[in-house]
Amino acid sequence: MREFPLEQIRNIGIIAHIDAGKTTTTERILYYTGKKYKIGEVHEGTAEMDWMVQERERGVTITSAATTCFWQPRYSSLKYQINIIDTPGHIDFTAEVQRSLRVLDGGVLIFDGVAGVEPQSETVFHQSQKFHVPLIAFVNKMDRLGASFEKSFDSIRERLTKSAFAIQLPIGAESQFKGVIDLIEEKSFVYLDDLGKEIKEEPIPESLVKEVEERRKELIEAIVVNHDDLMNKYLEGEKITPEEIRKALREEVIKGRIIPVLVGSSLKNKGVQLLLDAICYYLPSPIDIPPVQGENPETNEPEQRKTGDEEPFAGLVFKIATDPYMGRLGYIRVYSGVLKAGSYAYNPRTRAKERVGRLVRMHANKREAIEEIHSGDIAAIIGIKQASTGDTLCDPDKPILLESITFPDPVISMAIEPKTKADREKMGIALSKFAEEDPTFKFKTDEETGEVIISGMGEFHLEIIIDRLKREFGVEVRAGAPQVAYKETITQPVEVEGKYIHQSGGRGQYGHCWLKFEPLERGKGFEFVDQIKGGVIPKEYIPAVEKGLKEAMESGVIAGYPVVDIRATLFDGSYHEVDSSEVAFKIAATRALREGVKKANPILLEPVMKVEVVTPEKFLGDVIGDLNSRQAQIQSTGERGPSKVIDAFVPLREMFGYMTALRSLTEGRASFTMELSHYSPVPSNIAEAIIKEKNLT
């Protein structure tokens, strides 16, 4: 039986830049909802949601953790079930944020009250817009030296969206921060104890009455513009009740027209209960979001599933994790129907049924067994065998294929080898598990050197992988220097013939194809076009041509890097009734690609990073000079509080060891963040050196 009606369920993510206070906020939520009885602290390594050893040591979230809690908001008679995913803030783990946003109904975007909008704040905001996830914002750390709600709020308006409206104001700041003003209720909430449990309602302080009136007027005017009944009331000077404001504001948030901004200090236990109220009041329930779209895997016709237990079952596996005691876990968001333990679900990608062993509700790395999961819920399946991240699981009699999740390619690689021969097999098993869990981590064995090459989103990402190899699998490895994950592409169209004819007595091999290769715009990947007419190549061999091309692209042509952004059009060829085979056409396609890339004026592409450096003003000239020496393109310089902020595009190959260089330049007082911006051609002199080196080794 369903415990909570769909209207009273919230699937939310806590998202932000690193160090804005996501995990601390989640810890307070767990404490106030009674999920735990002692507050865990990130800086003490006791945060419940940072359960990995590496997370506790480093004080950063690496993997998204899920939990469920329950809350009854002030002024409501209803209790709500809140499913929360606490996501990483470090850019190297952006896949965790992406896959979480794909299955969430709403999000809480947290900002540092001193720094305001930071680079990863922008990234996660734009990702949430891409997935149409309604947001509420929480300006955190109002107790910190230099905290300013005004500046943080203005940075949200300037750098993210004009749709942000304050629904709360702080009383005081820094060490004087003592409470929050609710603009909707027109009340002050002052915190009297360190745990934030004793809250006193007071009139609004005289010094803030004028600002409250102005902010409240701005908020109400933004809300009533789409509500005729409230607009008439407002124009006639009638008072709009808090209940009417909350109801209308909820509609605006769900439609993405308003982002309410709240304020507090999670570390000092101020404002979190009011944030919980806002989650229940304003973020959508599963029935507030549109029906999930997909297609019938048999007919390729579009289909949809409405949220409801009576609908056919459909869910999306958004994360695979390996549990040391339970084995393989598949986190699933159920969009429609009911999934019961012991039943079977169909996977359209593998075209096979998957047995649903046990079902559990997750709480970080702990779990609670449940018999069934309903539409609108998030849980995990124990013992899932075949499903991968992004797979649909559905009713075997009513199949549907939901849109999968796409992830960025790795930008950095490193050669590793186990310190003992006995560890080689263990290392292979461990790396396979990591690749299953994390779609942005890849590994392969270099056929020529026998080295294992691991690839990821940054140095920190690979550092964590190596650390996990040692801790979780007891495998110690020697690691080479980090290398840039370059790519190859072509710059002009070319037509080539691919042929594989082999006779050695008995049945021979015959594959013959003509292909046209054309460059695509950056980031488009690979397109295969079948223009075969009149059966000059039988239909059953055409997939083999595509497969041969994809395999050849993986290993590259000019320097062994993957070939990208290319369209291959198969337009002619021939076959032999006896000797033709899939293998022959695959080899013919491989040969065509190798020859075609060489003829099409190939170039190397490199990852260019978007870099933000925050530095005290006196070091500004030195930092810019150093960036220029790294072939940076400086985009802008601005201010953030007393510090200067530099935005630049820098080739990744120039950023190795940058942290050490920056610290020595600025007496350890500057910091930087970087994320992948785009790929661009490598300068010809550098490309020649790379190709020469790769072909010598």
C-alpha positions in Angstrom: 0.0 0.0 0.0 1.1 3.5 -0.8 2.1 5.3 2.4 1.9 8.9 1.1 -0.4 10.3 -1.7 1.5 11.4 -4.7 0.7 15.1 -3.9 2.7 14.8 -0.7 5.9 13.4 -2.3 8.9 15.6 -3.2 11.9 14.3 -5.2 14.6 16.9 -4.8 18.3 17.4 -5.3 20.6 19.6 -3.3 22.9 21.2 -5.9 25.7 23.9 -5.7 29.3 24.9 -6.2 31.9 23.0 -4.1 31.9 24.3 -0.4 28.6 26.2 -0.6 27.3 23.9 2.2 25.2 21.3 0.4 26.1 18.4 2.7 25.9 20.5 5.8 22.4 21.6 4.8 21.4 18.0 4.1 22.7 17.0 7.5 20.5 19.6 9.2 17.5 18.5 7.2 18.1 14.9 8.5 18.4 16.2 12.0 15.3 18.4 12.0 13.1 15.7 10.3 14.1 13.2 13.0 16.1 11.0 10.6 19.1 11.2 12.9 19.6 12.4 16.4 23.1 13.9 16.2 24.2 16.5 13.7 27.0 15.3 11.5 29.7 17.8 10.4 31.6 17.7 7.1 34.7 19.3 8.8 34.7 16.6 11.5 34.2 13.8 9.0 30.9 12.7 10.5 28.5 13.8 7.8 26.0 11.0 7.1 25.7 11.7 3.4 29.5 11.7 2.9 29.8 8.0 3.7 32.9 7.2 1.6 36.3 7.3 3.4 37.6 9.7 0.8 34.7 12.1 1.2 35.2 12.2 5.0 39.0 12.7 4.7 38.7 15.5 2.1 35.5 17.1 3.2 34.0 17.0 -0.3 31.1 15.0 -1.8 32.2 12.5 -4.5 29.2 10.4 -5.1 25.5 11.4 -5.0 23.8 9.9 -1.9 20.1 9.3 -1.6 17.9 9.5 1.5 14.2 9.8 2.5 12.8 11.9 5.3 9.4 13.3 6.4 8.3 16.8 7.3 5.1 18.7 8.2 5.5 22.4 7.3 4.4 25.3 9.5 0.8 26.4 8.6 0.0 22.9 7.1 -1.9 19.9 8.4 -0.2 17.6 5.9 3.0 15.6 6.3 5.3 15.1 3.3 7.8 12.5 2.1 11.0 14.1 0.8 13.4 11.9 -1.3 16.7 13.8 -1.3 19.8 13.4 -3.5 22.9 15.2 -2.2 25.1 15.8 -5.2 28.8 16.6 -5.6 30.0 20.2 -6.2 33.4 19.4 -7.6 33.4 19.7 -11.4 35.2 16.4 -11.9 32.0 14.6 -10.7 29.6 16.5 -12.9 28.1 13.2 -14.1 26.7 12.6 -10.6 24.8 15.9 -10.8 23.7 15.3 -14.4 22.2 11.9 -13.7 20.5 13.1 -10.5 18.9 16.1 -12.3 17.5 13.8 -15.0 15.3 12.0 -12.4 14.4 14.8 -10.0 11.3 16.9 -9.9 12.8 19.9 -8.1 16.1 21.3 -6.8 17.5 23.4 -4.0 20.3 25.5 -5.4 22.6 26.6 -2.5 24.9 29.7 -2.6 27.7 30.8 -0.4 26.6 34.1 1.2 30.1 35.5 0.8 30.9 34.3 -2.8 27.4 34.4 -4.3 27.3 32.8 -7.8 30.4 30.7 -8.5 31.4 28.8 -11.6 29.8 25.4 -10.7 26.7 27.3 -9.5 26.3 28.5 -13.1 27.0 25.0 -14.5 24.4 23.3 -12.3 21.9 26.1 -12.9 22.1 25.6 -16.6 21.9 21.8 -16.3 18.7 22.2 -14.2 17.3 24.5 -16.9 18.2 21.9 -19.6 16.2 19.2 -17.7 13.4 21.7 -16.8 13.9 21.2 -13.0 12.1 23.9 -10.9 14.3 25.5 -8.3 14.3 27.3 -5.0 17.5 29.1 -3.9 19.1 29.2 -0.5 21.7 31.8 0.3 23.8 30.0 3.0 26.6 30.9 5.3 25.1 34.3 6.4 27.2 33.9 9.6 30.5 34.1 7.7 32.8 37.2 7.7 32.0 39.2 4.5 28.5 37.6 4.1 26.1 39.8 2.2 22.6 38.8 1.2 22.3 41.8 -1.0 25.4 41.1 -3.0 24.6 37.3 -3.3 21.1 38.0 -4.4 22.3 40.6 -7.0 24.8 38.1 -8.4 22.0 35.5 -8.9 20.0 38.2 -10.7 22.9 39.3 -12.9 24.6 36.0 -13.6 21.8 33.4 -13.6 18.2 34.8 -13.9 16.1 37.8 -13.5 13.3 35.4 -12.3 14.8 35.2 -8.8 12.7 36.9 -6.0 13.5 37.1 -2.3 10.8 35.5 -0.1 13.0 36.0 3.0 15.4 38.6 4.3 18.2 38.1 6.9 18.2 39.8 10.3 21.8 40.9 10.6 24.9 39.3 9.0 28.2 37.8 9.9 28.4 37.3 13.7 25.2 39.5 14.1 23.1 37.1 12.0 20.3 36.0 14.3 17.2 35.2 12.2 15.0 35.4 9.1 12.1 37.6 8.0 9.4 35.8 6.1 8.1 38.2 3.5 4.9 36.2 2.8 3.8 36.0 6.5 5.4 39.4 7.3 7.0 37.9 10.5 10.5 37.6 12.0 11.8 34.3 13.2 14.6 34.8 15.7 16.8 31.8 16.8 17.4 31.7 20.5 19.5 28.5 20.9 22.5 27.0 19.1 20.6 24.0 17.7 18.0 26.2 16.1 15.1 24.5 17.9 14.0 27.5 19.9 12.5 30.0 17.5 10.6 33.1 18.5 8.2 34.9 16.3 8.7 38.6 16.5 7.5 41.8 14.7 9.8 43.0 11.9 12.6 45.2 13.2 12.0 48.9 12.6 15.2 49.2 10.6 14.0 46.7 8.0 10.3 47.6 7.7 10.9 49.7 4.5 13.0 47.1 2.8 10.5 44.4 3.7 7.7 46.5 2.1 9.7 47.0 -1.1 10.7 43.4 -1.5 7.2 42.1 -0.7 5.7 44.4 -3.2 8.2 43.3 -5.9 7.4 39.6 -5.1 3.6 40.0 -5.1 3.7 42.0 -8.4 5.7 39.1 -10.0 3.2 36.5 -8.7 -0.1 38.2 -9.6 0.8 39.0 -13.2 -0.3 35.5 -14.3 -3.3 35.2 -11.9 -6.2 37.4 -12.8 -8.1 37.0 -9.6 -5.1 38.0 -7.5 -4.3 40.8 -9.9 -7.8 42.3 -9.5 -7.5 42.0 -5.7 -4.1 43.7 -5.8 -5.2 46.5 -8.0 -8.2 47.2 -5.8 -6.0 47.4 -2.8 -7.4 44.3 -1.1 -5.1 42.2 1.1 -3.9 39.0 -0.5 -3.6 36.3 2.2 -0.4 34.3 2.8 -2.2 31.1 1.7 -3.2 32.7 -1.6 0.4 33.9 -2.2 1.9 30.5 -1.4 -0.6 28.7 -3.7 0.1 31.1 -6.6 3.9 31.1 -6.0 3.9 27.3 -6.1 2.4 27.5 -9.7 5.0 30.0 -10.8 7.8 27.9 -9.4 6.6 24.7 -11.1 6.3 26.5 -14.4 9.8 27.9 -14.0 8.7 31.5 -14.0 10.0 32.3 -10.5 12.9 31.1 -8.3 12.2 32.0 -4.6 15.3 32.9 -2.7 15.6 32.0 1.0 18.4 32.7 3.4 20.1 31.2 6.5 23.2 29.5 7.9 23.1 25.7 7.9 26.2 25.4 10.1 24.7 27.7 12.7 21.3 25.9 12.4 19.3 28.9 11.2 16.8 28.9 8.4 16.8 25.1 7.7 13.2 24.4 9.0 11.9 27.3 6.9 13.8 25.8 3.9 12.0 22.5 4.5 8.7 24.3 4.6 9.5 25.9 1.2 10.5 22.5 -0.3 7.0 21.2 0.6 5.1 24.3 -0.4 6.8 25.3 -3.7 8.6 22.4 -5.3 6.5 20.0 -7.5 5.1 16.6 -6.6 5.4 13.8 -9.2 2.0 14.6 -10.5 2.9 18.3 -11.1 5.4 17.4 -13.8 4.4 16.5 -17.4 4.0 12.8 -18.3 7.4 11.2 -19.1 8.1 10.8 -22.9 9.5 7.8 -24.6 9.0 5.5 -27.6 7.8 2.0 -28.2 10.9 -0.1 -28.8 9.0 -2.4 -31.2 7.4 0.3 -33.4 9.6 3.4 -32.7 6.3 5.3 -32.2 6.3 8.0 -29.5 4.6 7.0 -26.2 4.2 8.5 -22.8 3.5 7.4 -19.2 1.4 9.4 -16.8 2.3 9.4 -13.1 0.0 6.9 -11.4 0.1 3.5 -9.9 -2.6 2.2 -12.3 -0.4 2.9 -15.3 2.0 0.3 -16.8 5.3 0.2 -14.9 8.2 2.4 -16.3 11.3 3.6 -14.5 14.8 4.9 -15.3 18.0 3.4 -13.8 20.0 6.5 -13.1 22.9 5.1 -11.1 24.7 1.7 -10.7 26.7 1.2 -7.5 28.6 -1.8 -6.1 27.9 -2.5 -2.5 30.5 -4.7 -0.6 27.7 -6.7 1.1 24.7 -6.5 -1.3 26.5 -6.6 -4.7 25.2 -4.6 -7.6 22.6 -1.9 -6.8 20.6 -0.1 -9.4 19.0 3.2 -8.3 15.7 3.7 -10.1 13.2 6.5 -10.4 9.7 5.0 -11.0 7.7 7.2 -13.3 4.5 5.1 -13.6 3.0 1.9 -12.2 4.3 -0.3 -9.3 7.4 -2.5 -9.1 7.3 -5.4 -6.7 10.2 -7.4 -5.2 10.5 -10.8 -6.8 8.9 -9.7 -10.1 10.4 -9.2 -13.6 11.0 -6.0 -15.5 11.9 -5.6 -19.2 15.0 -3.8 -20.4 14.4 -2.5 -24.0 18.2 -1.9 -24.6 19.2 -5.5 -23.8 15.9 -6.9 -25.0 15.9 -9.1 -21.9 13.9 -9.4 -18.7 15.6 -8.5 -15.5 14.7 -10.2 -12.2 13.9 -7.7 -9.4 15.5 -9.4 -6.4 15.0 -7.2 -3.4 14.0 -3.6 -3.2 15.4 -1.1 -0.7 14.9 2.5 0.3 18.3 4.1 0.5 19.7 6.2 3.3 23.3 7.1 2.2 25.0 3.7 2.5 22.3 2.2 4.7 19.1 0.7 3.5 15.6 -0.3 4.5 13.9 -3.3 2.8 10.6 -2.6 1.1 8.2 -4.8 -0.8 7.3 -2.5 -3.6 8.0 0.9 -5.1 5.3 3.1 -6.5 5.1 5.7 -9.2 6.9 8.9 -8.3 9.3 7.2 -5.9 13.1 6.7 -5.9 14.6 3.4 -4.5 17.2 0.8 -5.4 17.1 -2.7 -6.8 19.5 -5.3 -5.2 21.1 -7.9 -7.5 20.4 -6.1 -10.8 22.5 -8.0 -13.4 22.4 -6.4 -16.9 21.0 -2.9 -16.5 23.4 0.1 -16.9 23.1 3.8 -16.1 20.4 5.4 -18.4 18.5 2.1 -19.0 14.8 1.9 -18.9 13.0 -0.9 -17.0 9.4 -1.4 -17.9 6.4 -3.7 -17.9 7.2 -6.6 -20.3 3.7 -6.4 -21.8 3.8 -2.7 -22.3 7.4 -1.8 -23.3 8.6 1.8 -23.5 12.1 3.2 -24.0 12.7 6.4 -22.1 15.3 9.0 -23.1 18.6 7.9 -21.8 21.3 10.1 -20.1 24.2 11.4 -22.0 27.6 12.2 -20.4 30.6 14.2 -21.4 33.7 12.4 -22.6 36.8 12.2 -20.4 39.4 14.9 -20.9 42.4 13.5 -19.0 44.2 10.1 -19.1 46.9 8.3 -17.1 48.8 5.1 -17.5 48.7 2.8 -14.5 50.2 -0.6 -13.7 49.8 -2.8 -10.6 52.9 -3.2 -8.4 52.6 -7.0 -8.4 51.5 -9.4 -11.2 49.0 -11.0 -8.8 47.1 -7.7 -8.6 46.6 -7.4 -12.4 43.4 -9.5 -12.4 42.0 -7.7 -9.3 42.7 -4.4 -10.9 40.8 -5.3 -14.0 37.7 -6.4 -12.0 37.9 -3.2 -9.9 38.2 -0.9 -13.0 35.2 -2.6 -14.6 33.1 -1.9 -11.5 34.2 1.7 -11.4 33.3 2.1 -15.1 29.9 0.6 -14.4 29.3 3.1 -11.6 30.7 6.2 -13.3 29.9 6.8 -17.0 32.6 9.5 -17.2 35.3 7.0 -16.2 36.8 4.8 -18.9 39.8 2.5 -19.2 41.5 0.4 -21.9 44.6 -1.6 -22.5 47.1 -0.1 -25.0 47.6 -3.0 -27.4 51.1 -1.8 -28.3 52.6 -1.1 -24.9 50.3 -3.3 -22.7 49.7 -0.4 -20.4 46.3 0.2 -18.8 45.1 3.7 -19.6 42.5 5.2 -17.3 40.5 8.3 -18.3 38.3 10.8 -16.4 37.2 14.3 -16.0 40.2 15.7 -14.1 43.3 15.0 -12.0 41.2 14.8 -8.8 38.8 12.3 -10.4 41.7 9.9 -11.3 43.3 10.5 -7.9 40.1 9.2 -6.2 40.0 6.2 -8.6 43.6 5.2 -7.6 42.8 5.7 -3.9 39.7 3.5 -4.2 41.7 0.8 -5.9 44.0 0.6 -2.9 41.3 0.9 -0.2 38.5 -1.1 -1.6 40.4 -3.8 -3.6 43.8 -3.8 -2.0 45.5 -3.0 -5.3 48.5 -0.7 -5.3 49.4 0.8 -8.6 52.2 2.9 -10.1 50.8 5.8 -12.0 52.3 7.8 -14.9 52.0 11.5 -15.4 48.5 12.8 -16.4 48.0 13.1 -20.1 45.5 15.2 -22.1 42.8 13.1 -23.9 43.2 14.6 -27.4 40.8 13.7 -30.2 41.2 13.5 -34.0 38.9 14.8 -36.7 38.9 15.7 -40.4 38.5 19.1 -42.0 37.4 18.3 -45.6 35.1 15.8 -47.3 36.5 12.8 -49.0 35.3 9.6 -50.8 37.1 6.4 -50.3 36.8 2.7 -51.2 37.2 0.0 -48.5 37.9 -3.5 -49.7 38.7 -6.8 -48.0 39.1 -9.8 -50.3 40.8 -12.9 -48.9 41.1 -16.3 -50.7 43.0 -19.2 -49.1 41.2 -22.3 -50.3 37.7 -23.1 -49.1 35.4 -20.3 -48.4 36.9 -16.8 -48.9 36.1 -13.4 -47.5 34.7 -10.5 -49.5 33.6 -7.1 -48.3 33.5 -4.0 -50.5 32.1 -0.5 -49.7 32.3 3.1 -50.9 32.1 5.7 -48.1 32.0 9.5 -48.1 33.4 11.1 -44.9 32.5 14.7 -44.0 33.4 16.9 -41.0 30.7 17.8 -38.5 30.5 20.8 -36.2 32.3 20.4 -32.8 30.6 18.1 -30.4 28.3 16.4 -32.9 30.1 13.0 -32.5 29.4 10.5 -35.2 26.7 10.1 -37.8 26.2 7.1 -40.0 24.0 7.5 -43.2 22.9 4.5 -45.2 22.3 5.5 -48.9 22.5 2.0 -50.4 20.0 1.5 -53.1 19.0 -1.6 -55.1 20.6 -4.0 -52.7 24.2 -3.5 -53.9 25.1 -4.4 -50.3 22.5 -6.6 -48.5 20.8 -5.1 -45.5 22.3 -7.6 -43.1 25.9 -6.4 -43.8 25.2 -2.7 -43.3 25.3 -2.8 -39.4 28.7 -4.5 -39.8 30.0 -1.5 -41.8 28.8 0.9 -39.0 30.3 -1.3 -36.3 33.7 -1.4 -38.2 33.7 2.4 -38.5 33.0 2.9 -34.8 35.7 0.4 -33.7 38.3 2.0 -36.0 37.3 5.5 -34.7 38.0 4.4 -31.1 41.7 3.7 -31.8 42.3 6.7 -34.0 44.4 7.1 -37.2 47.1 9.7 -36.9 48.0 9.5 -33.3 45.9 6.8 -31.7 43.2 9.2 -30.3 39.5 8.7 -30.9 38.1 10.2 -34.1 35.1 12.5 -33.6 32.7 14.9 -35.3 32.5 12.9 -38.6 29.6 11.9 -40.8 30.1 8.6 -42.8 27.7 8.0 -45.7 27.7 4.5 -47.2 26.6 5.0 -50.8 28.0 2.1 -52.9 29.8 -1.2 -52.8 29.4 -4.9 -53.8 29.1 -8.3 -52.3 29.8 -12.0 -53.1 26.9 -14.4 -52.7 29.2 -17.0 -51.1 32.2 -15.2 -49.7 30.7 -12.1 -48.2 30.3 -12.0 -44.4 29.8 -9.4 -41.6 33.4 -9.8 -40.6 34.6 -9.0 -44.2 32.4 -5.8 -44.3 33.6 -4.8 -40.9 37.3 -5.0 -42.0 36.5 -3.2 -45.3 34.9 -0.3 -43.3 37.9 -0.2 -41.0 40.2 0.1 -43.9 38.1 2.8 -45.5 38.1 4.9 -42.3 41.9 4.7 -41.9 42.5 5.7 -45.5 39.7 8.4 -45.5 40.9 10.2 -42.4 44.5 10.4 -43.8 43.2 11.9 -47.0 40.7 14.4 -45.3 43.4 16.8 -43.9 43.1 15.4 -40.3 43.8 17.6 -37.2 44.1 17.0 -33.5 41.6 18.6 -31.1 42.3 19.5 -27.5 40.1 20.2 -24.5 40.0 23.9 -23.6 39.0 24.7 -20.0 36.9 27.5 -18.7 39.0 28.7 -15.7 38.1 31.1 -12.9 40.8 32.4 -10.6 39.9 34.3 -7.4 42.9 36.2 -6.0 43.7 39.2 -3.7 44.1 42.3 -5.8 47.9 42.7 -5.1 48.6 39.5 -7.0 46.4 40.3 -10.0 49.2 41.3 -12.4 51.3 38.2 -11.5 48.3 35.8 -11.9 47.3 37.3 -15.3 51.0 37.2 -16.5 51.2 33.5 -15.5 47.9 32.7 -17.3 49.1 34.5 -20.5 52.3 32.3 -20.4 49.9 29.3 -20.4 48.3 30.5 -23.7 45.2 31.7 -21.9 42.5 33.9 -23.5 41.5 36.2 -20.7 37.7 36.9 -21.0 37.1 39.3 -18.2 38.3 40.5 -14.8 35.8 41.4 -12.1 35.4 41.7 -8.3 33.9 39.4 -5.7 34.0 41.1 -2.3 37.6 42.2 -1.6 39.0 39.8 -4.2 39.6 40.0 -8.0 38.1 37.4 -10.3 39.7 36.4 -13.6 37.7 34.4 -16.2 39.8 32.8 -19.0 39.9 29.9 -21.5 43.1 27.8 -21.2 44.2 24.7 -23.0 44.1 21.7 -20.5 47.8 20.8 -21.5 48.9 24.0 -19.8 47.0 23.5 -16.6 48.9 20.5 -15.0 50.4 21.6 -11.7 48.6 24.9 -11.8 47.5 24.7 -8.2 51.1 24.6 -7.0 52.1 27.5 -9.2 49.1 29.6 -8.1 49.8 29.0 -4.5 53.5 30.1 -4.8 52.5 33.2 -6.8 49.9 34.3 -4.2 51.3 33.2 -0.9 48.6 30.4 -0.9 45.8 33.0 -0.9 44.3 32.4 -4.4 42.0 29.6 -5.6 40.8 28.4 -9.0 38.1 26.2 -10.6 38.0 24.8 -14.1 35.6 22.9 -16.2 35.6 21.7 -19.8 34.4 24.5 -22.2 35.0 23.1 -25.7 37.4 21.4 -28.0 39.6 23.4 -30.4 42.4 22.5 -32.9 45.8 22.0 -31.4 48.4 24.5 -32.8 50.2 22.8 -35.7 53.7 22.9 -34.2 52.4 21.2 -31.0 50.3 18.7 -32.9 53.3 17.6 -35.0 55.3 17.0 -31.8 52.4 15.0 -30.3 51.9 12.9 -33.4 55.7 12.2 -33.7 55.9 11.2 -30.1 52.9 8.9 -30.3 54.2 7.2 -33.5 57.6 6.6 -31.9 56.3 4.9 -28.8 
